[in-house]
Amino acid sequence: MFAAVKQQKGRLDILFANAGGGTFSPLGSITEEYFDNIIDINVKALVSPVQKALPLFQDGGSIILNSSIAGSKGNAGIQHL
């Protein structure tokens, strides 16, 4: 996608990256696999496209990161990092 943007437009002025999700699991039941999956969804899914887009930005560009409301409002048994 970013290669097409570079070819057609030459640069990016704005990037809106959105990721968030999780499943319900009691704190004592979280496995390493579960934890890795949550990190993949909520962290890597934002970092990766931003890294790929950075070379297309010039001074004055904006990167907006959006995530789940779970960072502000907790729910019993749901794990969002």
C-alpha positions in Angstrom: 0.0 0.0 0.0 2.7 2.5 0.9 4.6 1.7 -2.2 1.5 2.6 -4.2 1.2 5.9 -2.3 4.8 6.7 -2.9 4.5 5.9 -6.6 1.2 7.8 -7.1 1.5 10.7 -4.7 5.1 10.8 -3.5 4.3 11.5 0.1 1.9 11.2 3.0 0.5 14.1 4.9 -1.5 12.1 7.5 -1.8 8.6 8.8 -4.6 7.4 11.0 -3.7 4.0 12.6 -6.4 2.2 14.5 -6.1 -1.0 16.4 -7.7 -2.6 19.5 -9.3 -5.8 20.6 -9.1 -8.5 23.1 -10.9 -11.4 24.6 -12.1 -12.2 28.1 -9.8 -14.2 30.3 -9.3 -14.0 34.1 -5.9 -12.6 35.0 -4.8 -15.9 36.5 -5.5 -17.8 33.3 -3.4 -15.7 30.9 -0.9 -17.7 28.9 2.2 -16.5 27.1 0.4 -17.2 23.8 -2.6 -15.2 24.9 -0.4 -12.3 26.0 1.6 -12.4 22.7 -1.7 -12.3 20.7 -2.9 -9.2 22.7 0.4 -7.5 22.1 0.2 -8.3 18.3 -3.3 -6.9 18.1 -2.9 -3.8 20.2 0.7 -2.7 19.8 2.4 -4.3 16.7 -0.7 -3.5 14.6 0.0 0.2 15.2 3.8 0.3 15.2 4.3 -1.7 11.9 2.3 0.6 9.6 3.7 3.7 11.2 7.3 2.5 10.6 6.5 1.7 7.0 4.9 5.1 6.5 7.6 7.2 8.1 9.8 7.6 4.9 6.8 9.1 3.1 6.3 11.9 5.6 7.7 15.4 5.3 7.8 18.2 7.9 4.3 19.1 9.0 2.8 15.6 8.6 0.6 14.1 11.3 0.3 10.6 12.6 -2.8 9.8 14.7 -2.9 6.6 16.8 -6.2 5.3 18.0 -6.9 2.4 20.3 -9.6 0.7 22.3 -11.6 2.5 25.0 -10.4 -0.3 27.3 -7.3 1.8 28.1 -9.6 4.2 29.8 -12.5 2.1 31.0 -11.8 -1.3 32.5 -14.1 -4.3 32.2 -13.8 -7.4 34.4 -12.0 -10.2 32.7 -11.0 -8.4 29.5 -7.3 -7.9 28.8 -6.3 -4.9 26.7 -2.7 -3.7 26.9 
